[in-house]
């Protein structure tokens, strides 16, 4: 059964954070930290409840454990991504690198490894929401163009040959950063710092997100013409002759 801290109801409600976690101790600790940081936590003890709540309440962000009874976090993430771009932070067990990569591949924006500091989780939540809500005003220079690829930063919409592409928050920010640094090799640690706001982290986070972006923007992802890997260094976005604006 879902739980909402009643104390939060008496205050101005902050962004709603859905925490899908079957360990009641972890869930309560996380809830307390989120509440004290100005968020409205909603707890779901299993995958089925979490998926139902995510669809019904449209949370501002989901904290999703991978190992859950019934539906696991990977399945839930896949289901949510089929219909929503809500930011998702996955929580995995220490050493479960395969789960981390799978979570990123199906659309998670970030991940934490258990055991984790609740303060670190709050910082990750704040970072993701800050970028999600940083909607710039509509301006004539709010467009980035690379051939038939158009990025509208104001509306946070990406289209290719007139067809809108479904992009998660991090995919959008990653693409914008690469285009704005077109022609320059961008290192993975720079992307981790500038896009994820982390001074350190697993390189697989960047690698998987780059692969996901490439699959969406390239005509042939196996032979990319725009987003290229510079082996051992990082990535470079090459502009077609049409150039880029903004």
C-alpha positions in Angstrom: 0.0 0.0 0.0 1.3 3.5 -0.9 2.3 5.8 2.0 2.5 9.6 2.1 3.9 11.3 5.2 1.0 13.2 6.7 3.3 15.9 7.9 3.9 16.8 4.3 0.2 17.4 3.8 0.3 20.3 6.3 3.0 22.1 4.4 3.2 23.5 0.9 3.6 20.4 -1.2 7.0 20.2 -2.9 7.9 18.1 -6.0 6.4 14.6 -5.6 9.0 11.9 -5.5 7.8 8.3 -5.9 10.1 5.9 -4.0 9.6 2.3 -5.0 11.5 0.3 -2.4 10.5 -2.9 -0.6 12.9 -2.5 2.4 10.7 -0.5 4.9 13.7 0.8 6.8 15.4 2.2 3.7 12.1 3.6 2.4 11.5 5.5 5.7 15.0 6.9 5.9 14.9 8.1 2.3 11.4 9.5 2.9 12.5 11.5 5.9 15.5 13.0 4.1 13.4 13.9 1.0 10.7 15.5 3.2 13.2 17.6 5.2 14.6 18.8 1.9 11.2 20.1 0.7 10.0 17.2 -1.4 6.8 15.2 -1.0 7.7 11.5 -0.9 5.3 8.8 -1.8 6.3 5.2 -0.9 5.4 2.0 -2.8 6.5 -1.3 -1.3 6.5 -3.4 -4.5 6.7 -3.1 -8.3 3.0 -3.4 -9.1 2.1 -0.7 -6.7 4.9 1.5 -7.9 3.9 1.2 -11.5 0.2 1.9 -10.7 1.1 5.0 -8.7 3.5 6.3 -11.3 0.8 6.1 -13.9 -1.9 7.6 -11.7 -0.1 10.4 -9.9 2.4 11.5 -12.6 5.3 12.1 -10.1 8.1 14.6 -10.7 10.7 11.9 -10.3 10.9 8.2 -9.5 13.5 6.5 -7.2 13.3 2.9 -8.3 15.0 -0.1 -6.7 16.0 -2.8 -9.2 15.3 -5.8 -6.9 11.6 -5.8 -6.1 9.0 -8.4 -5.4 6.7 -9.1 -8.4 7.7 -6.6 -11.1 11.3 -5.7 -10.9 12.8 -2.2 -11.4 13.9 -3.0 -15.0 10.4 -4.0 -16.1 8.9 -0.9 -14.4 11.5 1.4 -16.0 10.7 -0.1 -19.4 7.0 0.3 -18.9 7.3 3.9 -17.8 9.6 4.9 -20.7 7.0 3.5 -23.1 4.7 6.3 -22.1 6.6 8.9 -20.1 9.9 10.8 -19.9 9.6 11.2 -16.1 13.2 11.3 -14.6 14.2 7.9 -13.0 17.0 7.2 -10.6 17.7 3.5 -10.3 19.0 1.9 -7.1 21.1 -1.2 -7.5 23.0 -3.5 -5.2 26.7 -3.2 -4.8 28.5 -5.1 -7.6 25.5 -5.6 -9.8 27.0 -3.8 -12.8 24.8 -5.7 -15.2 21.7 -4.3 -13.5 23.1 -0.8 -13.6 23.8 -1.0 -17.3 20.4 -2.6 -18.0 18.7 0.1 -16.1 20.5 2.8 -18.1 19.7 1.0 -21.4 16.0 0.9 -20.7 15.9 4.6 -19.9 17.1 5.4 -16.4 18.6 8.9 -16.0 21.0 8.1 -13.1 21.6 5.4 -10.6 22.9 4.9 -7.0 24.5 1.8 -5.6 23.5 0.3 -2.2 24.5 1.1 0.5 24.2 4.8 -0.3 24.0 8.0 1.7 20.5 9.5 1.8 22.2 12.9 1.5 23.7 11.7 -1.8 20.3 10.6 -3.0 18.8 14.0 -2.2 21.7 15.7 -4.1 21.0 13.4 -7.1 17.3 14.2 -7.0 17.9 17.9 -6.7 20.4 17.8 -9.6 18.0 15.9 -11.9 15.0 18.1 -11.1 16.9 21.3 -11.4 17.9 20.4 -14.9 14.4 19.1 -15.7 12.8 22.3 -14.6 15.3 24.7 -16.1 13.1 25.7 -18.9 14.6 28.7 -20.7 12.3 31.4 -22.0 11.3 31.1 -25.7 13.8 33.1 -27.7 14.7 33.3 -31.4 18.1 31.7 -30.6 16.7 28.7 -28.8 17.3 26.3 -31.7 20.2 24.1 -32.5 20.4 22.6 -35.9 22.6 19.8 -37.4 21.4 18.9 -40.8 17.9 17.5 -40.5 18.3 17.3 -36.7 16.6 20.2 -34.9 16.8 20.8 -31.1 14.4 23.3 -29.6 15.9 24.1 -26.2 13.0 26.2 -25.2 10.4 23.5 -25.7 12.9 20.7 -24.9 12.0 19.0 -28.2 14.2 17.1 -30.6 13.1 16.3 -34.1 14.7 14.6 -37.1 13.4 15.2 -40.6 10.3 16.7 -39.0 9.6 13.7 -36.8 9.8 14.3 -33.0 12.1 12.0 -31.1 11.4 10.7 -27.6 14.2 11.9 -25.4 14.7 11.5 -21.7 15.9 14.4 -19.7 19.5 13.3 -19.7 19.5 12.3 -23.3 18.3 15.8 -24.2 20.9 17.5 -22.1 23.7 15.2 -23.4 22.7 16.0 -27.0 22.6 19.7 -26.4 26.0 19.7 -24.7 27.6 17.7 -27.5 26.1 19.9 -30.2 27.2 23.1 -28.4 30.7 21.7 -28.3 30.6 20.4 -31.9 33.9 19.6 -33.4 35.7 19.2 -30.1 36.5 15.9 -28.4 34.5 15.8 -25.1 35.9 13.5 -22.4 33.6 11.2 -20.5 34.5 12.8 -17.1 33.6 16.2 -18.6 30.2 14.9 -19.6 29.7 13.3 -16.2 30.5 16.7 -14.6 28.6 18.9 -16.9 25.5 16.8 -17.7 25.1 14.7 -14.5 26.7 17.2 -12.1 28.9 14.5 -10.7 32.7 14.9 -10.1 33.0 11.1 -10.4 31.0 8.2 -11.5 30.8 5.0 -13.6 31.7 5.6 -17.2 29.0 3.2 -18.2 26.4 5.9 -17.4 27.9 8.1 -20.2 28.5 5.2 -22.5 24.9 3.9 -22.4 23.4 7.3 -22.8 25.6 8.1 -25.8 24.5 4.8 -27.4 20.8 5.6 -26.7 21.2 9.1 -28.2 23.0 7.7 -31.2 20.3 5.1 -31.9 17.8 8.0 -32.1 19.6 10.6 -34.1 21.7 8.5 -36.6 20.4 7.1 -39.8 22.8 4.1 -39.2 23.9 3.9 -35.6 26.5 1.3 -36.4 28.2 3.8 -38.7 27.5 7.2 -37.0 28.0 10.4 -39.0 27.1 12.8 -36.2 28.0 11.4 -32.8 31.4 9.7 -33.1 33.5 7.9 -30.5 37.1 8.9 -30.2 38.5 5.7 -28.7 40.2 6.1 -25.4 39.3 9.7 -25.1 35.6 10.5 -25.4 33.1 11.7 -28.1 32.9 14.3 -30.8 29.8 15.7 -32.5 30.5 16.4 -36.1 28.2 18.9 -37.8 27.1 18.2 -41.4 27.7 20.9 -44.0 24.3 22.5 -43.1 25.9 23.6 -39.8 24.4 24.5 -36.5 22.8 27.6 -35.2 22.2 28.9 -31.6 
